[in-house]
Amino acid sequence: MSTTPGESAPWPPSLSEYVLKVHSRCDLACDHCYVYEHADQSWRARPRQIARETVDAAAFRIAEHARERGTRRVRLVLHGGEPLLLGAGGLAMVLTRLRAAIEPVAELDLRMQSNGVLLTPGLCDLFVEHGVRVGISLDGDAAANDRHRRFANGASSHAQVRRALALLRRPEYRRCYAGILCTIDVRNDPVGVYRALLAEEPPRIDFLLPHATWVDPPPRPGGVTSYADWLLTIYRLWVRDGRPVDIRLFNSLLATAVGGRSGTEVVGLDPSGLAVIETDGAWELADSMKTAFDGAAGIGLDVFQHSVDVVISHPEFVRNRRGLTGLCQTCRECSVVGQCGGGLRAHRYSAAGGFDNPSVYCADLKKLIVTMNREPPETALAAHPSHAAGDRLLDGLPAADLLDDLGTGQGSEASLQRLAAAQLAYVRALLVQIADRVASTPFAAAWELIVRLDEEATDAVSATFAHPYLRRWARHCLAPAAGEDPDWGYLGALAAAVAVRAGVDTDIEVPLRAGLVHLPGLGAQAIDAPGERRARLSVTGGGFTARAGRSVVTVPPAGGSSPAGWVPVHQVELDGWTVSIDDLDPYRDCYQWPVTGRLDPAQLASWRGSLAAAWTRIERSAPGQVAGLRTGLWTITPLRADPGGRLRSAASRDAFGALGTVQASPDSLAELLVHEFQHVKLGAVLDVSQLYDPTYRKRLSVPWREDPRPLEGALQGTYAHMAIADIWRARPGDLARQRHRQYFRWTERAIDELAGTGALTEHGQRFVRRMRQTMDSWSDDPR
């Protein structure tokens, strides 16, 4: 069960996020620290470090609650003070005992927040062993950081913190790099801070408003909206840069703008689901409450005597989860409350009204939200997908690593997963634009259903949005060809497909095309209703009943006996690779060659055999392509055979995860699949990283074609031919050596052409240089 914005949280809730204080002192003396410098001074009476018995009691309570509530994943953040003061031995003890107690019950997502001063390779090895992701606090360049984050003697901590970040950027430790937390000081140059943080290549940046209340308000040297103005400077630069890093506050506000979850307690109306365990075992509310008054975070309970159920039933914990009903009248009547959520509860505190006030940052939050809503990034992203620089949306993998991996001509599972994540975000951005267009039409109900299901069944929404031909439909709607109307009704089919995947009951109108109701990625149902253009779908328990005219057809959930006329998407299970043969989707005809109609049983069986044989050839002669294909190619669409018998294959920039091809011999089909998948990968790279100057107009001569090619076409062809050269390199015989030599020389010449244009960006130069290095490394280099 979930809630919609404005509702109170379901009760009793389950808890899945905890902060465990493992050391209550710090080696820095930051003057903006809420633990030591603000109203609450309870740290003085707590033990310096957590005892083994306290760790065991905390782990027992967390596991107990996860077992009782059926929680599958628990996030646990090690905190302080400074957790690294516990030392390698102490941290190993804590991590080992936590995993031993909790992992038999639930997956344990371990995090740590640190100032980084004491981080060493040995500690990083420990964190790799236990899967701990580490966030580091840094406020910008040396001048910005040293305004607050200094040692007790006044010495700078900047060099030590940057040394820690350099450690986390090492390939062997990169998986442990969670991101950077930056506390805002509006006296610092926002552009300088943003650039300094970006230079550390973090997977995420958290900008934190300095903790303040109406009793002790924040400084405002630039006026009443100083903090909004500071953040908006960064927001506009971030959008212009192509959103090269996940900035949590901005992404949360963009998500809530379209009805999604904020994923943070800082903004939005998501119910708070976090509890703190102090070094003495005391249960407390979120640490931010310490800024309100002495004892504001305390609830008088501890892990030795009180279960998590007792904690979440405590009146103060309940007040923290009241959503809209817990806000003051001013907030409840505000137009942006669904995104703002009143801000942090601690920031609402005043001596007279307690927490029954707007946030002390109310004016800032409202200006930030209103401006971001007026200047959303999606329009620029959708209109110019290839003009975005950097490594946008590639969580945990910087652009350099991605380009080095894919520049080999192959590509790891991790790289393809991140490209797929970027494509999913791109499709979501297009759908947000469609939602704006249909807001005052009957089609708005379908979008509202999708937004609701995105809260209740996120996996089903993501699986449906990943359908390769959805992007083509969305772009067709936003920019239809001359004489064509946008197909807004398909939004209903999309919503219905999500509901069927999620097993959620709903009733919705969908288009009827040539007597078929299409559910993207699932299949289609034939309905005998001549003249009807719409059908009504009642989805129940993963199945549905379709009504059009006088016809009624019921399709049971997957596994049931399907009625006549149900046409599923064909699935082929190969050795570790599941791929669809899509001869059905109405938007699959997006290639330069025409697609086939529906395959008959004999044709389908023949296709299955051809794909199985081709996959065996790929495993044998192109093993480096296997991981990428398994992860990033989900759909193959049959193309009509050429009357003259020539081979045909194609990829589309608007169909990530799919390609079109004719049926061919196993060796030829293997080559076609690898060749076109190179185009799929590179197209996705160009969506997230600018490899060349888009204003470059000169055409390049390439050895495999008579006509000169535009720069992107030459780059695409070079990348594809490099992979084919690698296939022939692995095959035996004189013919294979001859073909390898031909493709090698073609690729080599084209790389020289590309490098000599002067039009490649820094990322483009790196990518092409990596291709050259890979070819130079081949042991049978024909030169």
C-alpha positions in Angstrom: 0.0 0.0 0.0 1.2 3.5 -0.7 0.0 7.1 -0.3 -0.6 9.9 -2.7 0.7 13.4 -2.0 -1.3 15.0 0.8 -2.3 11.9 2.5 -1.0 10.6 5.8 1.3 7.6 5.7 -0.3 4.1 6.1 -0.1 2.9 9.7 1.6 1.0 11.1 4.5 1.7 8.7 7.5 -0.5 8.2 11.0 1.0 8.6 13.8 0.2 6.1 16.4 3.0 6.7 18.5 3.5 9.8 21.5 5.6 10.8 23.9 4.0 13.2 26.3 6.2 15.1 29.5 4.3 15.6 31.6 7.1 17.0 30.3 10.3 18.7 33.4 12.5 18.3 35.0 14.2 15.3 38.5 15.1 14.2 37.2 18.3 12.6 35.6 21.3 14.2 33.2 22.5 11.6 31.4 25.6 12.9 28.1 24.7 11.1 27.9 21.2 12.5 24.4 20.4 13.9 25.8 17.7 16.2 28.3 19.8 18.2 27.5 23.5 17.4 23.7 23.7 17.6 21.1 23.5 20.3 21.3 19.8 21.2 24.3 18.9 23.2 23.5 15.3 24.1 26.7 14.1 22.5 28.6 15.1 25.6 27.0 12.3 27.7 27.4 9.6 25.1 30.2 7.0 24.8 32.8 7.9 22.3 32.4 4.7 20.3 29.8 2.0 20.0 30.2 -1.2 22.0 29.9 -4.7 20.5 26.8 -5.3 22.7 25.1 -2.2 21.3 25.9 -3.3 17.7 24.4 -6.7 18.4 21.3 -5.2 20.0 20.8 -2.8 17.1 21.3 -5.5 14.5 18.9 -7.8 16.3 16.2 -5.1 16.3 16.6 -4.3 12.6 16.5 -8.0 11.6 13.6 -8.6 13.9 11.6 -5.8 12.2 12.6 -6.8 8.7 11.5 -10.4 9.4 8.1 -9.4 10.9 7.3 -7.0 8.1 8.7 -8.9 5.2 11.2 -6.1 4.3 13.4 -7.3 1.5 16.0 -4.5 1.6 17.4 -2.4 4.5 19.6 0.6 4.2 22.0 1.3 7.1 24.2 4.4 7.2 27.2 4.4 9.5 27.6 7.9 10.9 29.1 10.0 13.7 30.8 12.3 14.7 33.3 10.8 12.4 32.9 7.0 11.8 36.4 6.5 10.6 37.7 7.3 14.1 36.5 3.8 15.0 39.5 2.5 13.1 39.8 -0.5 10.8 39.4 -3.1 13.5 36.3 -1.4 15.0 34.7 -0.9 11.7 35.4 -4.5 10.7 33.7 -5.7 13.9 30.6 -3.5 13.2 30.3 -4.5 9.6 30.8 -8.2 10.2 28.2 -8.4 13.0 25.6 -6.3 11.1 25.9 -8.5 8.1 25.7 -11.7 10.1 22.5 -10.7 11.8 20.6 -8.9 9.1 21.5 -10.5 5.8 19.8 -13.8 6.5 16.6 -11.8 6.6 17.0 -8.9 4.2 19.5 -7.5 1.7 21.7 -5.0 3.5 22.6 -1.7 1.7 25.5 -0.3 3.8 26.5 3.3 3.5 28.8 5.7 5.4 29.0 9.5 5.7 32.5 10.8 6.5 34.7 13.8 6.3 37.3 11.6 4.6 40.3 12.9 6.5 41.3 9.4 7.8 40.4 7.4 4.7 43.1 4.9 3.6 43.5 2.2 1.0 43.2 -0.4 3.8 39.8 1.0 4.8 38.7 1.2 1.2 39.6 -2.5 0.9 37.4 -3.2 3.9 34.6 -1.3 2.4 34.9 -3.2 -0.9 34.8 -6.4 1.0 31.6 -5.4 2.9 30.0 -3.5 0.0 30.0 -0.1 1.8 29.3 3.0 -0.2 31.0 6.1 1.3 29.7 9.7 1.0 32.2 12.5 1.6 31.5 16.0 2.9 33.1 18.8 0.8 31.9 22.4 0.4 33.8 23.3 -2.8 37.3 24.5 -3.5 39.8 25.3 -0.8 38.4 28.8 0.0 34.8 27.6 0.1 35.5 24.4 2.1 37.7 26.2 4.7 35.0 28.7 5.6 33.7 26.0 7.9 35.4 22.6 7.6 38.6 23.1 9.6 40.5 21.3 12.3 40.2 22.6 15.8 43.5 24.5 15.4 42.1 26.3 12.4 44.1 24.3 9.8 42.6 23.5 6.5 41.1 20.0 5.8 40.8 20.5 2.1 43.8 18.6 0.9 43.0 15.6 3.1 39.5 15.4 1.8 40.6 15.6 -1.8 43.0 12.8 -1.1 40.1 10.7 0.1 38.1 11.5 -3.0 41.0 10.6 -5.2 41.2 7.2 -3.4 37.5 6.6 -4.1 37.9 7.4 -7.8 40.4 4.6 -8.2 38.9 1.8 -10.4 39.3 -0.7 -7.6 37.4 1.5 -5.1 35.0 3.4 -7.5 32.1 1.1 -6.5 32.4 2.5 -2.9 32.0 6.1 -4.0 28.5 7.2 -3.0 28.9 10.9 -3.6 29.5 14.3 -2.1 27.5 16.3 0.5 27.9 20.0 0.3 26.6 22.4 2.9 25.6 25.7 1.2 27.2 29.0 2.2 25.8 31.7 -0.1 28.9 33.8 0.4 30.7 31.2 -1.8 30.6 31.5 -5.6 28.0 28.9 -6.7 29.7 28.4 -10.1 33.1 27.8 -8.4 31.5 25.4 -5.9 29.7 23.4 -8.7 32.8 23.2 -10.8 35.0 22.1 -7.9 32.6 19.4 -6.9 32.1 18.2 -10.5 35.9 17.9 -10.8 35.8 15.2 -8.2 33.6 13.0 -10.5 31.0 12.1 -7.9 28.1 9.9 -8.8 25.8 12.2 -6.8 25.9 15.6 -5.1 23.7 16.5 -2.2 23.4 20.3 -1.6 22.3 20.8 2.0 20.6 23.9 3.3 22.5 24.9 6.5 20.4 23.8 9.5 18.5 26.8 10.9 15.3 27.7 12.6 13.1 30.8 13.3 15.0 31.0 16.6 18.4 31.0 14.8 17.7 31.9 11.2 20.2 31.6 8.4 22.3 34.5 7.2 20.9 36.2 4.0 23.6 38.5 2.6 21.8 38.5 -0.8 18.3 39.1 0.4 15.2 37.0 1.3 15.8 34.4 -1.4 19.6 34.2 -1.2 19.6 30.4 -1.1 17.2 30.0 -4.0 19.2 32.4 -6.1 22.4 30.5 -5.3 20.9 27.1 -6.2 19.2 28.4 -9.3 22.6 29.6 -10.7 23.8 26.0 -10.3 20.6 24.5 -11.7 20.8 26.5 -14.9 24.4 25.6 -15.4 23.7 22.0 -14.6 20.9 21.9 -17.2 23.1 23.6 -19.8 25.9 21.1 -19.1 23.5 18.2 -19.8 23.0 17.2 -16.1 26.4 15.5 -15.9 25.8 14.3 -12.3 22.8 13.4 -10.1 22.0 16.4 -7.9 19.6 15.0 -5.4 17.7 18.2 -4.6 17.1 19.0 -8.2 16.1 15.5 -9.2 13.7 15.3 -6.3 11.9 18.5 -7.3 11.8 17.4 -10.9 10.3 14.0 -9.8 7.7 15.6 -7.6 6.7 18.0 -10.3 5.2 15.1 -12.3 3.7 13.3 -9.3 6.7 11.1 -8.5 8.4 10.5 -5.2 11.0 12.8 -3.8 13.2 10.1 -2.3 14.3 12.4 0.5 13.1 14.0 3.7 14.3 17.4 2.6 11.4 18.1 0.2 8.2 16.4 -0.8 5.5 14.7 1.1 7.0 11.2 1.2 6.5 9.8 4.7 9.8 9.9 6.8 11.1 6.4 7.2 14.4 6.8 9.1 15.4 6.2 12.7 18.8 6.9 14.3 20.6 4.7 16.8 23.2 6.5 19.0 26.4 5.1 20.3 24.7 4.2 23.6 21.9 2.4 21.8 19.3 5.2 22.2 16.7 5.5 19.5 16.3 9.0 18.1 14.6 10.9 15.3 16.5 12.2 12.3 19.7 14.1 13.2 18.4 17.4 11.7 16.1 17.7 14.7 19.1 18.4 16.9 19.2 22.0 15.5 15.7 22.8 17.0 16.3 22.5 20.7 18.2 20.4 23.2 16.6 17.0 23.3 14.5 17.5 20.2 15.7 14.3 18.6 15.3 12.1 21.7 12.3 9.8 22.3 13.4 8.0 25.5 13.8 4.5 23.9 16.7 2.3 23.3 17.6 -0.9 21.3 18.1 -3.0 24.4 14.5 -2.7 25.6 12.4 -1.4 22.7 11.7 -2.9 19.3 11.3 -1.0 16.1 7.5 -1.3 16.3 7.6 0.6 19.6 9.8 3.3 18.0 7.5 3.9 15.0 4.5 4.0 17.3 6.0 6.8 19.5 4.0 10.0 19.2 7.1 12.1 18.0 7.9 9.5 15.3 4.2 9.6 14.3 4.3 13.4 14.0 7.3 13.1 11.7 5.2 11.0 9.3 2.0 13.0 9.1 2.6 14.4 5.6 0.2 17.2 4.6 -1.8 16.9 7.8 1.3 17.7 9.9 1.9 21.0 8.2 0.7 24.4 9.3 -2.2 26.1 7.6 0.0 28.3 5.5 1.8 25.3 4.0 -1.4 23.3 3.4 -2.8 26.2 1.3 0.4 26.7 -0.7 0.4 25.9 -4.4 3.7 24.1 -4.3 3.3 22.1 -1.1 3.3 18.8 -3.0 6.9 19.5 -4.0 8.1 21.4 -1.0 6.4 19.3 1.7 7.1 22.1 4.1 10.9 21.4 3.9 12.7 19.7 6.8 10.6 19.6 10.0 13.5 21.0 12.1 13.6 24.1 9.9 10.0 25.0 10.9 10.8 25.4 14.6 10.1 28.6 16.5 10.0 29.3 20.2 6.4 30.4 20.1 4.8 28.0 17.6 6.9 24.9 17.9 6.9 23.2 14.5 3.6 24.7 13.4 5.3 27.1 11.0 6.5 27.3 7.4 10.1 26.5 6.9 12.6 29.2 7.7 13.6 28.6 4.1 10.0 29.0 2.8 10.7 31.9 0.4 13.7 30.1 -1.0 12.0 26.8 -1.5 9.0 28.4 -3.2 11.1 30.5 -5.6 13.3 27.5 -6.4 10.3 25.2 -7.1 8.4 27.8 -9.2 11.4 28.7 -11.3 12.4 25.1 -11.9 8.8 24.3 -12.9 8.9 27.2 -15.3 12.3 26.1 -16.7 12.2 22.3 -16.8 15.2 20.6 -18.4 13.2 18.0 -20.4 12.4 20.2 -23.4 16.0 20.8 -24.1 16.9 17.2 -23.4 14.3 15.9 -25.8 14.9 18.4 -28.5 18.7 18.0 -28.5 19.5 14.6 -27.1 23.0 14.4 -28.7 24.1 17.9 -27.6 24.3 17.0 -23.9 27.9 16.7 -22.6 29.2 14.6 -19.8 28.0 11.5 -18.1 24.4 12.4 -17.3 22.5 9.7 -15.5 25.4 7.2 -15.5 25.2 6.5 -11.8 28.5 5.4 -10.4 30.4 5.3 -13.7 32.1 8.5 -15.0 32.1 9.3 -18.7 35.8 8.5 -19.0 35.3 4.9 -17.7 32.3 4.4 -19.9 34.1 5.7 -23.0 37.1 3.6 -22.3 35.0 0.5 -21.9 32.8 1.0 -25.0 35.8 2.3 -27.0 37.2 -1.3 -27.0 34.3 -2.0 -29.5 32.7 -4.3 -26.9 31.1 -3.2 -23.6 30.5 -4.6 -20.1 27.2 -5.4 -18.5 27.7 -2.3 -16.2 28.1 0.0 -19.1 25.1 -1.3 -20.9 23.0 -1.1 -17.8 23.9 2.6 -17.4 23.1 3.3 -21.0 19.8 1.6 -20.5 19.1 3.8 -17.4 19.9 6.9 -19.4 17.5 5.8 -22.1 14.8 5.1 -19.6 15.2 8.6 -18.2 15.1 10.1 -21.7 11.8 8.3 -22.4 10.4 9.5 -19.1 11.3 13.1 -20.1 9.4 12.7 -23.4 6.4 11.3 -21.6 6.4 14.3 -19.2 6.1 16.5 -22.3 3.3 14.4 -23.6 1.6 14.7 -20.2 1.7 18.5 -20.5 0.1 18.3 -24.0 -2.8 16.1 -22.8 -3.4 17.8 -19.4 -6.8 19.2 -20.4 -7.9 16.3 -22.6 -9.6 12.9 -21.9 -6.2 11.3 -22.3 -5.0 12.9 -19.0 -6.6 10.0 -17.1 -4.2 7.5 -18.6 -1.2 9.7 -17.5 -2.7 10.1 -14.0 -2.9 6.3 -13.8 0.7 5.9 -14.8 1.8 8.4 -12.2 -0.1 6.5 -9.5 1.3 3.2 -10.7 4.8 4.7 -10.7 4.5 4.9 -6.9 2.8 1.6 -6.3 4.6 -0.5 -9.0 7.8 1.3 -10.1 9.3 -1.9 -11.6 6.3 -2.5 -13.8 6.4 1.1 -15.0 10.2 0.9 -15.7 9.8 -2.4 -17.6 7.0 -1.0 -19.8 8.9 2.3 -20.4 11.9 0.2 -21.5 10.0 -1.1 -24.5 12.2 -0.2 -27.4 9.6 1.3 -29.7 8.0 3.6 -27.0 10.5 6.4 -27.8 9.5 6.4 -31.4 5.8 6.7 -30.5 6.6 9.6 -28.1 8.6 11.5 -30.6 5.9 11.0 -33.2 3.4 12.5 -30.9 5.6 15.5 -30.1 6.6 16.1 -33.7 4.1 14.4 -36.0 4.8 14.3 -39.8 2.9 16.6 -42.0 -0.7 15.6 -42.3 -0.5 13.2 -39.3 -2.2 13.6 -35.9 -0.5 12.8 -32.6 -1.5 9.3 -31.3 -2.4 10.4 -27.8 -4.7 7.4 -27.3 -1.6 5.1 -27.2 -1.0 6.5 -23.7 -4.0 4.4 -22.6 -2.4 1.3 -24.0 0.8 2.1 -22.2 -1.1 2.6 -18.9 -3.0 -0.7 -19.5 0.3 -2.5 -20.1 1.7 -1.2 -16.8 -1.4 -2.3 -14.9 -1.3 -5.8 -16.4 2.4 -6.2 -15.5 1.7 -4.9 -12.0 -1.4 -6.9 -11.4 -3.3 -3.7 -10.5 -7.0 -3.4 -11.1 -8.1 -0.6 -13.3 -10.5 0.4 -16.1 -9.2 2.4 -19.1 -9.9 3.2 -22.7 -7.4 2.1 -25.3 -7.1 2.4 -29.1 -8.3 -0.4 -31.4 -6.1 -0.7 -34.6 -7.2 -3.0 -37.4 -9.2 -5.0 -34.9 -6.3 -5.3 -32.4 -5.8 -3.9 -28.9 -2.0 -3.5 -28.5 -0.3 -3.7 -25.1 3.3 -2.5 -25.6 5.8 -5.3 -24.9 3.2 -7.9 -24.0 1.1 -8.6 -27.1 -2.2 -7.8 -28.8 -5.8 -9.1 -28.6 -8.0 -9.3 -31.7 -11.6 -8.1 -31.2 -14.4 -8.6 -33.8 -15.9 -5.1 -33.7 -16.0 -3.6 -37.2 -15.9 0.2 -37.3 -14.9 0.6 -33.7 -11.7 2.6 -33.0 -11.6 2.3 -29.2 -12.0 -0.5 -26.7 -12.6 -0.5 -22.9 -10.1 -2.6 -20.9 -10.9 -3.8 -17.4 -7.7 -5.0 -15.9 -8.0 -7.5 -13.0 -5.3 -9.5 -11.3 -2.9 -9.4 -14.2 -5.5 -10.3 -16.8 -8.0 -8.1 -18.6 -11.4 -8.0 -20.3 -11.7 -6.0 -23.5 -15.0 -4.6 -24.7 -15.7 -2.9 -28.1 -19.1 -2.7 -29.7 -20.9 -5.9 -28.8 -17.7 -7.9 -28.5 -16.3 -9.0 -25.1 -13.0 -10.9 -24.8 -11.3 -12.0 -21.6 -7.5 -12.6 -21.4 -6.5 -14.4 -18.2 -3.2 -13.6 -16.3 0.0 -15.1 -17.7 0.0 -18.8 -17.5 -3.7 -19.2 -18.1 -5.4 -20.5 -21.2 -5.5 -17.6 -23.7 -8.5 -17.0 -25.8 -8.6 -17.1 -29.5 -7.1 -14.0 -31.0 -4.5 -13.4 -28.3 -1.2 -12.7 -30.0 1.7 -12.6 -27.6 5.2 -11.1 -28.2 7.4 -14.0 -29.2 10.2 -14.8 -26.7 13.3 -16.7 -27.5 15.4 -18.2 -24.6 19.0 -18.8 -25.7 22.1 -19.5 -23.6 21.8 -16.7 -21.0 20.0 -14.4 -23.5 16.3 -13.7 -23.6 15.2 -11.8 -26.7 11.9 -10.9 -28.3 11.0 -11.4 -31.9 8.7 -8.4 -32.4 6.6 -8.7 -35.5 3.6 -6.9 -33.9 4.3 -3.5 -32.4 2.6 -0.7 -34.4 5.7 1.5 -34.0 8.4 -1.1 -35.0 8.5 0.2 -38.6 11.3 2.7 -37.8 14.1 1.3 -40.0 15.3 2.2 -43.5 14.0 -1.2 -44.7 10.3 -2.3 -44.4 9.4 -4.8 -41.7 7.6 -8.1 -42.2 4.0 -8.8 -41.1 3.2 -11.4 -38.5 5.3 -14.6 -38.8 3.4 -17.9 -39.3 4.4 -20.8 -37.0 6.9 -22.3 -39.6 8.5 -18.9 -40.1 8.8 -18.3 -36.3 10.3 -21.8 -35.8 12.9 -21.0 -38.5 13.7 -17.7 -36.9 14.2 -19.3 -33.5 16.6 -21.8 -35.1 18.5 -19.1 -36.9 18.9 -16.9 -33.8 20.1 -19.9 -31.7 22.7 -20.8 -34.3 23.9 -17.2 -34.7 24.2 -16.8 -30.9 26.4 -19.9 -30.8 28.6 -18.2 -33.5 28.8 -15.0 -31.4 29.8 -16.8 -28.3 32.6 -18.5 -30.2 33.9 -15.7 -32.4 32.9 -12.6 -30.5 32.9 -13.5 -26.8 33.6 -9.9 -25.8 30.2 -8.9 -27.3 28.2 -11.4 -25.3 27.8 -9.4 -22.0 26.7 -6.3 -23.9 24.2 -8.1 -26.1 22.7 -10.0 -23.2 22.2 -6.7 -21.3 21.3 -4.2 -24.0 19.6 -6.1 -26.9 16.1 -7.2 -26.0 14.2 -7.1 -29.3 14.8 -8.2 -32.9 12.3 -7.1 -35.6 12.2 -9.2 -38.8 12.8 -7.1 -42.0 11.4 -8.0 -45.4 13.9 -9.9 -47.6 15.6 -8.0 -50.4 14.2 -9.2 -53.8 17.8 -9.4 -55.0 18.9 -11.5 -52.1 21.1 -8.9 -50.5 21.4 -8.8 -46.7 19.5 -6.1 -44.8 19.8 -4.9 -41.3 19.3 -1.6 -39.5 19.3 0.2 -36.1 17.3 3.2 -35.1 18.3 6.0 -32.7 14.7 5.9 -31.5 14.8 2.2 -30.6 17.5 1.5 -28.0 17.4 -2.2 -27.2 16.2 -3.3 -30.6 17.4 -3.8 -34.2 15.9 -5.0 -37.5 17.4 -7.7 -39.7 16.5 -10.2 -42.3 16.9 -13.9 -41.7 20.3 -15.2 -42.8 22.9 -18.0 -42.4 24.2 -18.3 -38.9 27.6 -16.7 -39.6 26.0 -13.8 -41.5 23.3 -13.3 -39.0 25.9 -13.2 -36.2 27.7 -10.4 -38.1 24.5 -8.5 -38.7 23.5 -8.6 -35.0 27.0 -7.4 -33.8 27.2 -4.8 -36.5 23.8 -3.2 -35.8 24.3 -3.5 -32.0 27.4 -1.3 -32.4 25.1 1.4 -33.8 22.6 0.9 -30.9 25.4 1.4 -28.4 27.0 4.3 -30.0 23.6 6.0 -30.5 23.0 5.7 -26.8 26.4 7.1 -26.0 25.7 10.1 -28.2 22.5 10.7 -26.2 24.6 11.2 -23.1 28.0 12.4 -24.2 28.9 14.9 -27.0 31.7 13.3 -29.0 32.0 15.9 -31.8 31.2 19.5 -32.7 27.6 19.4 -34.0 28.3 22.5 -36.2 31.0 20.6 -38.2 29.7 20.2 -41.8 32.5 18.7 -43.8 31.9 15.2 -45.1 34.5 12.5 -44.6 35.7 9.9 -47.1 35.4 6.3 -45.8 36.8 3.2 -47.5 33.6 1.1 -47.4 31.4 3.6 -49.2 31.8 5.7 -52.4 29.8 8.7 -51.1 31.4 10.9 -48.4 29.7 10.6 -45.0 28.8 13.2 -42.3 31.0 13.0 -39.2 28.5 11.0 -37.1 27.9 8.6 -40.0 31.7 8.0 -40.3 32.0 7.5 -36.6 29.1 5.0 -36.6 30.6 3.0 -39.5 34.0 3.0 -38.0 32.7 1.6 -34.7 30.6 -1.1 -36.5 33.4 -2.2 -38.8 35.9 -2.4 -35.9 33.6 -5.1 -34.3 33.4 -7.1 -37.5 37.2 -7.0 -37.8 37.3 -8.5 -34.4 34.9 -11.3 -35.4 37.0 -12.2 -38.4 40.1 -12.1 -36.3 38.7 -14.9 -34.2 37.8 -17.2 -37.1 40.3 -19.6 -38.7 41.4 -19.9 -42.3 42.7 -17.8 -45.1 39.4 -16.2 -45.9 39.0 -15.1 -42.3 42.5 -13.5 -42.4 41.7 -11.8 -45.6 38.4 -10.4 -44.3 40.0 -9.3 -41.0 42.8 -7.5 -42.9 40.2 -5.7 -45.0 38.0 -4.6 -42.1 41.1 -3.7 -40.0 42.5 -1.4 -42.7 39.1 0.2 -43.3 38.7 1.0 -39.6 42.3 2.2 -39.2 41.9 4.6 -42.1 38.6 5.9 -40.8 40.1 6.5 -37.3 42.8 8.6 -38.9 40.1 10.6 -40.8 38.1 11.2 -37.6 41.2 12.2 -35.6 42.3 14.6 -38.3 39.0 16.6 -38.4 39.7 18.7 -35.3 36.0 18.4 -34.6 36.1 15.8 -31.9 35.4 16.9 -28.3 37.6 15.8 -25.4 35.3 12.8 -25.0 35.3 12.1 -28.7 39.1 12.1 -28.8 39.2 9.8 -25.9 36.7 7.4 -27.5 38.5 7.3 -30.8 41.9 7.0 -29.1 40.6 4.0 -27.2 39.5 2.4 -30.5 43.0 2.8 -31.9 44.6 1.4 -28.7 42.4 -1.6 -28.9 43.2 -2.3 -32.5 47.0 -1.8 -31.8 46.7 -4.4 -29.0 45.4 -7.2 -31.2 48.1 -9.8 -31.4 47.7 -10.5 -35.1 47.8 -6.9 -36.1 48.3 -7.1 -39.9 50.7 -4.2 -40.1 
